[in-house]
Amino acid sequence: MATLFPPLQPGGIDYRLPTCGQTQCSGRGTCVPSMGGGAHLVCDCELGYQGEFCEDTFNGSLSLPLTLSVLAVIIGLLIVAFILAKLRRKHKKRNRKHPEAKHGNGIVV
């Protein structure tokens, strides 16, 4: 007869249960004893996270300026591409009107 649950690991620990870090620290840190001692556990957050339960990011305050900067660069590149396309079109149109200037055949004797 098969058992529904696998046997517990040595010491009676069931590793299938969520850890304190997964539940209390939003999966972004580990639980450690508080500095003052006692049974209270606090979160030691991973790099890039902060807050009592590791719920905030350090770069959260940078997201809006970073997004605006990226948009500004993209818009700037589009404007430069548009200007270059217009200049190229103007140059081609001028060469079509005066083909002798392009080939040097307009020699007057």
N, CA, C and O atoms as CSV, one atom per row, in Angstrom:
chain,resi,resn,atom,element,x,y,z
A,1,MET,N,N,0.834,-1.183,0.000
A,1,MET,CA,C,0.000,0.000,0.000
A,1,MET,C,C,0.882,1.252,0.000
A,1,MET,O,O,1.770,1.388,0.842
A,2,ALA,N,N,0.636,2.167,-0.947
A,2,ALA,CA,C,1.429,3.378,-1.075
A,2,ALA,C,C,0.958,4.432,-0.081
A,2,ALA,O,O,-0.230,4.541,0.223
A,3,THR,N,N,1.916,5.201,0.415
A,3,THR,CA,C,1.558,6.281,1.337
A,3,THR,C,C,1.275,7.542,0.534
A,3,THR,O,O,1.819,7.735,-0.554
A,4,LEU,N,N,0.425,8.391,1.080
A,4,LEU,CA,C,0.076,9.634,0.399
A,4,LEU,C,C,1.185,10.667,0.501
A,4,LEU,O,O,1.363,11.467,-0.418
A,5,PHE,N,N,1.928,10.669,1.585
A,5,PHE,CA,C,2.972,11.658,1.783
A,5,PHE,C,C,4.314,10.966,1.900
A,5,PHE,O,O,4.405,9.907,2.521
A,6,PRO,N,N,5.356,11.535,1.319
A,6,PRO,CA,C,6.680,10.935,1.471
A,6,PRO,C,C,7.121,11.038,2.931
A,6,PRO,O,O,6.633,11.897,3.666
A,7,PRO,N,N,8.024,10.185,3.348
A,7,PRO,CA,C,8.462,10.242,4.740
A,7,PRO,C,C,9.188,11.549,5.028
A,7,PRO,O,O,9.777,12.150,4.129
A,8,LEU,N,N,9.146,11.982,6.267
A,8,LEU,CA,C,9.821,13.208,6.688
A,8,LEU,C,C,11.321,13.002,6.664
A,8,LEU,O,O,11.813,11.883,6.809
A,9,GLN,N,N,12.035,14.088,6.479
A,9,GLN,CA,C,13.483,14.055,6.492
A,9,GLN,C,C,13.969,13.795,7.924
A,9,GLN,O,O,13.197,13.930,8.873
A,10,PRO,N,N,15.207,13.435,8.076
A,10,PRO,CA,C,15.735,13.236,9.430
A,10,PRO,C,C,15.516,14.486,10.278
A,10,PRO,O,O,15.708,15.605,9.801
A,11,GLY,N,N,15.132,14.302,11.483
A,11,GLY,CA,C,14.869,15.415,12.383
A,11,GLY,C,C,13.418,15.839,12.349
A,11,GLY,O,O,13.041,16.759,13.075
A,12,GLY,N,N,12.581,15.204,11.532
A,12,GLY,CA,C,11.158,15.510,11.477
A,12,GLY,C,C,10.816,16.782,10.725
A,12,GLY,O,O,9.741,17.340,10.943
A,13,ILE,N,N,11.699,17.270,9.836
A,13,ILE,CA,C,11.456,18.509,9.082
A,13,ILE,C,C,10.780,18.163,7.766
A,13,ILE,O,O,11.254,17.307,7.019
A,14,ASP,N,N,9.680,18.828,7.491
A,14,ASP,CA,C,8.984,18.643,6.218
A,14,ASP,C,C,9.380,19.798,5.293
A,14,ASP,O,O,8.893,20.916,5.463
A,15,TYR,N,N,10.254,19.542,4.321
A,15,TYR,CA,C,10.780,20.588,3.442
A,15,TYR,C,C,9.776,21.037,2.388
A,15,TYR,O,O,10.054,21.964,1.628
A,16,ARG,N,N,8.623,20.396,2.333
A,16,ARG,CA,C,7.587,20.823,1.376
A,16,ARG,C,C,6.843,22.047,1.866
A,16,ARG,O,O,6.207,22.741,1.073
A,17,LEU,N,N,6.911,22.324,3.157
A,17,LEU,CA,C,6.214,23.480,3.715
A,17,LEU,C,C,6.963,24.752,3.342
A,17,LEU,O,O,8.189,24.735,3.243
A,18,PRO,N,N,6.242,25.866,3.131
A,18,PRO,CA,C,6.924,27.118,2.794
A,18,PRO,C,C,7.782,27.598,3.960
A,18,PRO,O,O,7.440,27.404,5.126
A,19,THR,N,N,8.894,28.224,3.619
A,19,THR,CA,C,9.796,28.745,4.647
A,19,THR,C,C,9.300,30.099,5.136
A,19,THR,O,O,8.418,30.711,4.534
A,20,CYS,N,N,9.876,30.547,6.224
A,20,CYS,CA,C,9.536,31.866,6.756
A,20,CYS,C,C,9.857,32.948,5.723
A,20,CYS,O,O,9.098,33.902,5.558
A,21,GLY,N,N,10.992,32.791,5.026
A,21,GLY,CA,C,11.378,33.769,4.009
A,21,GLY,C,C,10.386,33.836,2.872
A,21,GLY,O,O,10.162,34.905,2.303
A,22,GLN,N,N,9.782,32.697,2.529
A,22,GLN,CA,C,8.808,32.690,1.438
A,22,GLN,C,C,7.500,33.317,1.861
A,22,GLN,O,O,6.851,33.991,1.060
A,23,THR,N,N,7.099,33.110,3.105
A,23,THR,CA,C,5.804,33.625,3.548
A,23,THR,C,C,5.906,35.028,4.119
A,23,THR,O,O,5.171,35.923,3.700
A,24,GLN,N,N,6.806,35.231,5.066
A,24,GLN,CA,C,6.882,36.531,5.732
A,24,GLN,C,C,7.650,37.557,4.919
A,24,GLN,O,O,7.297,38.736,4.939
A,25,CYS,N,N,8.685,37.147,4.206
A,25,CYS,CA,C,9.562,38.085,3.499
A,25,CYS,C,C,9.271,38.148,2.003
A,25,CYS,O,O,10.146,38.545,1.234
A,26,SER,N,N,8.101,37.778,1.578
A,26,SER,CA,C,7.657,37.861,0.178
A,26,SER,C,C,8.553,37.085,-0.780
A,26,SER,O,O,8.571,37.370,-1.977
A,27,GLY,N,N,9.293,36.111,-0.267
A,27,GLY,CA,C,10.184,35.341,-1.125
A,27,GLY,C,C,11.403,36.110,-1.570
A,27,GLY,O,O,12.122,35.655,-2.458
A,28,ARG,N,N,11.662,37.285,-0.970
A,28,ARG,CA,C,12.782,38.141,-1.370
A,28,ARG,C,C,13.775,38.341,-0.239
A,28,ARG,O,O,14.533,39.310,-0.238
A,29,GLY,N,N,13.773,37.434,0.717
A,29,GLY,CA,C,14.686,37.553,1.845
A,29,GLY,C,C,14.605,36.326,2.719
A,29,GLY,O,O,13.891,35.372,2.410
A,30,THR,N,N,15.346,36.358,3.817
A,30,THR,CA,C,15.339,35.265,4.775
A,30,THR,C,C,14.990,35.805,6.143
A,30,THR,O,O,15.217,36.980,6.432
A,31,CYS,N,N,14.441,34.955,6.979
A,31,CYS,CA,C,14.088,35.346,8.341
A,31,CYS,C,C,15.291,35.162,9.251
A,31,CYS,O,O,15.955,34.125,9.229
A,32,VAL,N,N,15.557,36.179,10.047
A,32,VAL,CA,C,16.647,36.116,11.015
A,32,VAL,C,C,16.108,36.611,12.354
A,32,VAL,O,O,15.138,37.369,12.384
A,33,PRO,N,N,16.725,36.193,13.465
A,33,PRO,CA,C,16.284,36.695,14.773
A,33,PRO,C,C,16.509,38.204,14.850
A,33,PRO,O,O,17.472,38.717,14.280
A,34,SER,N,N,15.630,38.913,15.548
A,34,SER,CA,C,15.763,40.363,15.662
A,34,SER,C,C,16.994,40.719,16.478
A,34,SER,O,O,17.483,39.906,17.263
A,35,MET,N,N,17.496,41.937,16.292
A,35,MET,CA,C,18.707,42.398,16.973
A,35,MET,C,C,18.535,42.384,18.487
A,35,MET,O,O,19.482,42.106,19.223
A,36,GLY,N,N,17.333,42.681,18.947
A,36,GLY,CA,C,17.084,42.736,20.381
A,36,GLY,C,C,16.960,41.367,21.016
A,36,GLY,O,O,16.814,41.262,22.234
A,37,GLY,N,N,17.016,40.339,20.229
A,37,GLY,CA,C,16.864,38.987,20.747
A,37,GLY,C,C,15.395,38.604,20.812
A,37,GLY,O,O,14.547,39.299,20.253
A,38,GLY,N,N,15.102,37.554,21.458
A,38,GLY,CA,C,13.730,37.094,21.573
A,38,GLY,C,C,13.359,36.176,20.428
A,38,GLY,O,O,14.197,35.816,19.601
A,39,ALA,N,N,12.098,35.806,20.392
A,39,ALA,CA,C,11.612,34.855,19.392
A,39,ALA,C,C,11.119,35.549,18.127
A,39,ALA,O,O,10.781,34.873,17.156
A,40,HIS,N,N,11.070,36.877,18.113
A,40,HIS,CA,C,10.569,37.612,16.956
A,40,HIS,C,C,11.572,37.531,15.805
A,40,HIS,O,O,12.764,37.771,16.000
A,41,LEU,N,N,11.091,37.193,14.606
A,41,LEU,CA,C,11.936,37.105,13.423
A,41,LEU,C,C,11.702,38.317,12.533
A,41,LEU,O,O,10.575,38.796,12.407
A,42,VAL,N,N,12.769,38.809,11.918
A,42,VAL,CA,C,12.677,39.924,10.981
A,42,VAL,C,C,13.267,39.469,9.655
A,42,VAL,O,O,13.966,38.459,9.586
A,43,CYS,N,N,12.978,40.220,8.614
A,43,CYS,CA,C,13.450,39.862,7.279
A,43,CYS,C,C,14.808,40.488,6.987
A,43,CYS,O,O,15.026,41.675,7.231
A,44,ASP,N,N,15.706,39.681,6.466
A,44,ASP,CA,C,16.981,40.145,5.932
A,44,ASP,C,C,16.819,40.095,4.419
A,44,ASP,O,O,16.936,39.032,3.808
A,45,CYS,N,N,16.547,41.253,3.819
A,45,CYS,CA,C,16.156,41.319,2.408
A,45,CYS,C,C,17.338,41.087,1.471
A,45,CYS,O,O,18.481,41.411,1.792
A,46,GLU,N,N,17.031,40.514,0.297
A,46,GLU,CA,C,18.028,40.333,-0.754
A,46,GLU,C,C,18.388,41.691,-1.331
A,46,GLU,O,O,17.694,42.683,-1.105
A,47,LEU,N,N,19.484,41.720,-2.081
A,47,LEU,CA,C,19.959,42.939,-2.715
A,47,LEU,C,C,18.877,43.510,-3.640
A,47,LEU,O,O,18.336,42.794,-4.483
A,48,GLY,N,N,18.571,44.775,-3.480
A,48,GLY,CA,C,17.571,45.437,-4.315
A,48,GLY,C,C,16.213,45.562,-3.665
A,48,GLY,O,O,15.331,46.224,-4.211
A,49,TYR,N,N,16.014,44.931,-2.489
A,49,TYR,CA,C,14.721,44.977,-1.810
A,49,TYR,C,C,14.885,45.575,-0.418
A,49,TYR,O,O,15.952,45.482,0.188
A,50,GLN,N,N,13.830,46.182,0.072
A,50,GLN,CA,C,13.833,46.804,1.390
A,50,GLN,C,C,12.435,46.764,1.969
A,50,GLN,O,O,11.488,46.367,1.290
A,51,GLY,N,N,12.299,47.167,3.200
A,51,GLY,CA,C,11.011,47.200,3.866
A,51,GLY,C,C,10.897,46.096,4.899
A,51,GLY,O,O,11.711,45.174,4.929
A,52,GLU,N,N,9.892,46.193,5.738
A,52,GLU,CA,C,9.705,45.225,6.813
A,52,GLU,C,C,9.535,43.805,6.273
A,52,GLU,O,O,10.012,42.843,6.875
A,53,PHE,N,N,8.854,43.683,5.136
A,53,PHE,CA,C,8.600,42.369,4.542
A,53,PHE,C,C,9.242,42.246,3.159
A,53,PHE,O,O,8.799,41.436,2.345
A,54,CYS,N,N,10.276,43.038,2.887
A,54,CYS,CA,C,10.990,43.043,1.592
A,54,CYS,C,C,10.037,43.329,0.439
A,54,CYS,O,O,10.201,42.784,-0.653
A,55,GLU,N,N,9.038,44.183,0.675
A,55,GLU,CA,C,8.017,44.453,-0.328
A,55,GLU,C,C,8.371,45.609,-1.263
A,55,GLU,O,O,7.740,45.759,-2.310
A,56,ASP,N,N,9.355,46.423,-0.915
A,56,ASP,CA,C,9.725,47.576,-1.736
A,56,ASP,C,C,11.047,47.314,-2.450
A,56,ASP,O,O,11.877,46.532,-1.988
A,57,THR,N,N,11.221,47.985,-3.584
A,57,THR,CA,C,12.483,47.887,-4.304
A,57,THR,C,C,13.226,49.200,-4.200
A,57,THR,O,O,12.616,50.262,-4.069
A,58,PHE,N,N,14.551,49.126,-4.258
A,58,PHE,CA,C,15.361,50.343,-4.236
A,58,PHE,C,C,15.168,51.138,-5.511
A,58,PHE,O,O,15.123,52.368,-5.473
A,59,ASN,N,N,15.053,50.459,-6.633
A,59,ASN,CA,C,14.949,51.152,-7.909
A,59,ASN,C,C,13.526,51.582,-8.243
A,59,ASN,O,O,13.298,52.121,-9.327
A,60,GLY,N,N,12.573,51.368,-7.364
A,60,GLY,CA,C,11.205,51.805,-7.625
A,60,GLY,C,C,11.107,53.305,-7.811
A,60,GLY,O,O,10.296,53.787,-8.602
A,61,SER,N,N,11.944,54.057,-7.072
A,61,SER,CA,C,11.919,55.508,-7.198
A,61,SER,C,C,12.597,55.973,-8.487
A,61,SER,O,O,12.430,57.125,-8.887
A,62,LEU,N,N,13.343,55.110,-9.129
A,62,LEU,CA,C,14.014,55.474,-10.378
A,62,LEU,C,C,13.193,55.146,-11.616
A,62,LEU,O,O,13.546,55.570,-12.716
A,63,SER,N,N,12.111,54.405,-11.458
A,63,SER,CA,C,11.404,53.902,-12.632
A,63,SER,C,C,10.821,55.015,-13.495
A,63,SER,O,O,10.918,54.938,-14.719
A,64,LEU,N,N,10.224,56.041,-12.910
A,64,LEU,CA,C,9.638,57.117,-13.715
A,64,LEU,C,C,10.715,57.932,-14.432
A,64,LEU,O,O,10.601,58.128,-15.642
A,65,PRO,N,N,11.752,58.415,-13.749
A,65,PRO,CA,C,12.782,59.161,-14.490
A,65,PRO,C,C,13.474,58.313,-15.552
A,65,PRO,O,O,13.813,58.817,-16.622
A,66,LEU,N,N,13.682,57.043,-15.266
A,66,LEU,CA,C,14.321,56.172,-16.245
A,66,LEU,C,C,13.431,55.991,-17.467
A,66,LEU,O,O,13.915,56.034,-18.598
A,67,THR,N,N,12.144,55.790,-17.252
A,67,THR,CA,C,11.196,55.638,-18.357
A,67,THR,C,C,11.152,56.903,-19.204
A,67,THR,O,O,11.163,56.833,-20.433
A,68,LEU,N,N,11.103,58.060,-18.548
A,68,LEU,CA,C,11.073,59.326,-19.289
A,68,LEU,C,C,12.359,59.539,-20.076
A,68,LEU,O,O,12.326,60.048,-21.196
A,69,SER,N,N,13.482,59.154,-19.499
A,69,SER,CA,C,14.763,59.302,-20.201
A,69,SER,C,C,14.809,58.425,-21.444
A,69,SER,O,O,15.249,58.866,-22.505
A,70,VAL,N,N,14.356,57.192,-21.312
A,70,VAL,CA,C,14.349,56.286,-22.465
A,70,VAL,C,C,13.422,56.819,-23.555
A,70,VAL,O,O,13.767,56.784,-24.736
A,71,LEU,N,N,12.255,57.308,-23.163
A,71,LEU,CA,C,11.326,57.889,-24.150
A,71,LEU,C,C,11.938,59.101,-24.836
A,71,LEU,O,O,11.781,59.274,-26.044
A,72,ALA,N,N,12.631,59.938,-24.078
A,72,ALA,CA,C,13.262,61.122,-24.665
A,72,ALA,C,C,14.320,60.720,-25.685
A,72,ALA,O,O,14.411,61.333,-26.748
A,73,VAL,N,N,15.114,59.709,-25.383
A,73,VAL,CA,C,16.138,59.244,-26.319
A,73,VAL,C,C,15.483,58.686,-27.581
A,73,VAL,O,O,15.943,58.968,-28.688
A,74,ILE,N,N,14.429,57.908,-27.435
A,74,ILE,CA,C,13.750,57.327,-28.600
A,74,ILE,C,C,13.152,58.426,-29.470
A,74,ILE,O,O,13.289,58.393,-30.692
A,75,ILE,N,N,12.492,59.393,-28.849
A,75,ILE,CA,C,11.903,60.500,-29.613
A,75,ILE,C,C,12.993,61.311,-30.305
A,75,ILE,O,O,12.826,61.726,-31.452
A,76,GLY,N,N,14.108,61.539,-29.610
A,76,GLY,CA,C,15.224,62.258,-30.215
A,76,GLY,C,C,15.771,61.538,-31.435
A,76,GLY,O,O,16.048,62.163,-32.458
A,77,LEU,N,N,15.928,60.214,-31.327
A,77,LEU,CA,C,16.419,59.431,-32.471
A,77,LEU,C,C,15.441,59.471,-33.637
A,77,LEU,O,O,15.857,59.538,-34.793
A,78,LEU,N,N,14.143,59.432,-33.342
A,78,LEU,CA,C,13.141,59.530,-34.415
A,78,LEU,C,C,13.212,60.879,-35.115
A,78,LEU,O,O,13.098,60.949,-36.339
A,79,ILE,N,N,13.397,61.945,-34.352
A,79,ILE,CA,C,13.499,63.281,-34.950
A,79,ILE,C,C,14.734,63.368,-35.841
A,79,ILE,O,O,14.656,63.890,-36.953
A,80,VAL,N,N,15.879,62.862,-35.365
A,80,VAL,CA,C,17.100,62.881,-36.166
A,80,VAL,C,C,16.919,62.058,-37.440
A,80,VAL,O,O,17.347,62.483,-38.513
A,81,ALA,N,N,16.291,60.891,-37.335
A,81,ALA,CA,C,16.052,60.052,-38.520
A,81,ALA,C,C,15.145,60.769,-39.512
A,81,ALA,O,O,15.371,60.695,-40.720
A,82,PHE,N,N,14.119,61.465,-39.014
A,82,PHE,CA,C,13.211,62.204,-39.889
A,82,PHE,C,C,13.954,63.326,-40.616
A,82,PHE,O,O,13.766,63.518,-41.817
A,83,ILE,N,N,14.789,64.058,-39.899
A,83,ILE,CA,C,15.547,65.160,-40.510
A,83,ILE,C,C,16.511,64.615,-41.563
A,83,ILE,O,O,16.631,65.187,-42.646
A,84,LEU,N,N,17.196,63.519,-41.256
A,84,LEU,CA,C,18.113,62.938,-42.235
A,84,LEU,C,C,17.371,62.442,-43.471
A,84,LEU,O,O,17.878,62.585,-44.584
A,85,ALA,N,N,16.193,61.868,-43.305
A,85,ALA,CA,C,15.402,61.409,-44.451
A,85,ALA,C,C,14.981,62.594,-45.316
A,85,ALA,O,O,15.022,62.509,-46.543
A,86,LYS,N,N,14.579,63.694,-44.689
A,86,LYS,CA,C,14.186,64.892,-45.450
A,86,LYS,C,C,15.375,65.459,-46.225
A,86,LYS,O,O,15.233,65.836,-47.388
A,87,LEU,N,N,16.542,65.521,-45.590
A,87,LEU,CA,C,17.729,66.044,-46.271
A,87,LEU,C,C,18.127,65.148,-47.432
A,87,LEU,O,O,18.519,65.644,-48.488
A,88,ARG,N,N,18.035,63.854,-47.255
A,88,ARG,CA,C,18.380,62.935,-48.335
A,88,ARG,C,C,17.404,63.073,-49.508
A,88,ARG,O,O,17.805,63.045,-50.672
A,89,ARG,N,N,16.128,63.221,-49.184
A,89,ARG,CA,C,15.109,63.391,-50.223
A,89,ARG,C,C,15.361,64.682,-51.007
A,89,ARG,O,O,15.245,64.715,-52.232
A,90,LYS,N,N,15.706,65.741,-50.274
A,90,LYS,CA,C,15.972,67.033,-50.919
A,90,LYS,C,C,17.202,66.923,-51.833
A,90,LYS,O,O,17.218,67.476,-52.932
A,91,HIS,N,N,18.218,66.209,-51.368
A,91,HIS,CA,C,19.432,66.024,-52.153
A,91,HIS,C,C,19.141,65.218,-53.425
A,91,HIS,O,O,19.650,65.553,-54.494
A,92,LYS,N,N,18.331,64.164,-53.318
A,92,LYS,CA,C,17.972,63.363,-54.498
A,92,LYS,C,C,17.157,64.173,-55.494
A,92,LYS,O,O,17.351,64.056,-56.704
A,93,LYS,N,N,16.239,65.000,-54.980
A,93,LYS,CA,C,15.402,65.823,-55.862
A,93,LYS,C,C,16.265,66.830,-56.619
A,93,LYS,O,O,16.028,67.083,-57.800
A,94,ARG,N,N,17.257,67.401,-55.953
A,94,ARG,CA,C,18.139,68.374,-56.596
A,94,ARG,C,C,18.976,67.688,-57.678
A,94,ARG,O,O,19.223,68.275,-58.732
A,95,ASN,N,N,19.414,66.454,-57.427
A,95,ASN,CA,C,20.204,65.728,-58.421
A,95,ASN,C,C,19.366,65.338,-59.633
A,95,ASN,O,O,19.895,65.262,-60.741
A,96,ARG,N,N,18.071,65.090,-59.448
A,96,ARG,CA,C,17.203,64.760,-60.574
A,96,ARG,C,C,16.970,65.981,-61.463
A,96,ARG,O,O,16.841,65.833,-62.678
A,97,LYS,N,N,16.914,67.179,-60.887
A,97,LYS,CA,C,16.688,68.392,-61.670
A,97,LYS,C,C,17.924,68.785,-62.472
A,97,LYS,O,O,17.806,69.327,-63.571
A,98,HIS,N,N,19.090,68.518,-61.937
A,98,HIS,CA,C,20.346,68.909,-62.583
A,98,HIS,C,C,21.266,67.692,-62.715
A,98,HIS,O,O,22.258,67.595,-61.993
A,99,PRO,N,N,20.954,66.763,-63.625
A,99,PRO,CA,C,21.787,65.551,-63.754
A,99,PRO,C,C,23.182,65.844,-64.285
A,99,PRO,O,O,24.111,65.085,-64.007
A,100,GLU,N,N,23.358,66.935,-65.051
A,100,GLU,CA,C,24.682,67.234,-65.596
A,100,GLU,C,C,25.669,67.601,-64.497
A,100,GLU,O,O,26.871,67.378,-64.643
A,101,ALA,N,N,25.178,68.155,-63.412
A,101,ALA,CA,C,26.071,68.507,-62.311
A,101,ALA,C,C,26.616,67.246,-61.650
A,101,ALA,O,O,27.737,67.237,-61.142
A,102,LYS,N,N,25.825,66.196,-61.660
A,102,LYS,CA,C,26.233,64.953,-61.025
A,102,LYS,C,C,27.313,64.245,-61.847
A,102,LYS,O,O,28.272,63.710,-61.289
A,103,HIS,N,N,27.153,64.242,-63.195
A,103,HIS,CA,C,28.070,63.501,-64.059
A,103,HIS,C,C,29.163,64.366,-64.678
A,103,HIS,O,O,30.095,63.827,-65.273
A,104,GLY,N,N,29.081,65.653,-64.561
A,104,GLY,CA,C,30.091,66.534,-65.152
A,104,GLY,C,C,29.955,66.706,-66.647
A,104,GLY,O,O,30.925,67.080,-67.307
A,105,ASN,N,N,28.759,66.442,-67.219
A,105,ASN,CA,C,28.557,66.538,-68.669
A,105,ASN,C,C,28.134,67.934,-69.098
A,105,ASN,O,O,27.953,68.166,-70.294
A,106,GLY,N,N,27.976,68.836,-68.208
A,106,GLY,CA,C,27.464,70.158,-68.571
A,106,GLY,C,C,28.539,71.129,-68.979
A,106,GLY,O,O,28.519,72.284,-68.552
A,107,ILE,N,N,29.500,70.686,-69.810
A,107,ILE,CA,C,30.599,71.553,-70.235
A,107,ILE,C,C,30.128,72.400,-71.417
A,107,ILE,O,O,29.657,71.881,-72.429
A,108,VAL,N,N,30.266,73.691,-71.263
A,108,VAL,CA,C,29.860,74.619,-72.320
A,108,VAL,C,C,31.111,75.049,-73.056
A,108,VAL,O,O,32.101,75.434,-72.434
A,109,VAL,N,N,31.071,74.985,-74.427
A,109,VAL,CA,C,32.224,75.347,-75.227
A,109,VAL,C,C,31.972,76.634,-75.944
A,109,VAL,O,O,32.837,77.112,-76.678
